[in-house]
Amino acid sequence: MPQLMPMWWVMSSLMFVLFLVVWIYVNFFLEGGKVMDYFELLEEKNKWWW
């Protein structure tokens, strides 16, 4: 069991770093309008699903 913990920690850290990179990309490299349109599209999709 102790051998599995470091691997789980590494995987969670990689997921966090990936999320951080995507967040920075969305904030600095995309225009705000595109991001807002994307979120509005998600909201419309959720309305359609529910």
Wavefront OBJ file of the C-alpha trace (Angstrom):
o trace
v 0.000 0.000 0.000
v 2.759 2.571 0.777
v 4.122 2.051 -2.741
v 0.830 3.169 -4.313
v 0.594 6.480 -2.461
v 3.420 8.303 -4.329
v 1.937 7.289 -7.694
v -1.504 8.549 -6.660
v 0.096 11.810 -5.470
v 1.953 12.212 -8.772
v -1.216 11.575 -10.792
v -3.235 14.088 -8.759
v -0.431 16.642 -9.097
v -0.314 16.144 -12.863
v -4.080 16.609 -13.093
v -3.809 19.835 -11.065
v -0.992 21.142 -13.264
v -2.978 20.266 -16.390
v -6.011 22.123 -15.054
v -3.812 25.119 -14.193
v -2.288 25.198 -17.700
v -5.738 25.025 -19.317
v -7.026 27.787 -17.020
v -4.062 30.044 -17.878
v -4.518 29.289 -21.599
v -8.203 30.192 -21.459
v -7.556 33.404 -19.525
v -4.528 34.748 -21.419
v -4.675 33.293 -24.941
v -8.387 33.259 -25.683
v -10.585 36.315 -25.936
v -13.113 36.794 -23.163
v -15.972 36.775 -25.667
v -15.143 33.262 -26.841
v -15.008 31.997 -23.265
v -18.381 33.568 -22.434
v -19.925 32.108 -25.603
v -18.563 28.698 -24.623
v -20.116 28.894 -21.152
v -23.413 30.084 -22.627
v -23.324 27.116 -25.005
v -22.789 24.781 -22.040
v -25.748 26.351 -20.235
v -27.957 25.854 -23.295
v -26.811 22.233 -23.525
v -27.623 21.685 -19.836
v -31.097 23.159 -20.375
v -31.600 20.770 -23.262
v -30.425 17.790 -21.189
v -32.583 18.616 -18.170
l 1 2 3 4 5 6 7 8 9 10 11 12 13 14 15 16 17 18 19 20 21 22 23 24 25 26 27 28 29 30 31 32 33 34 35 36 37 38 39 40 41 42 43 44 45 46 47 48 49 50
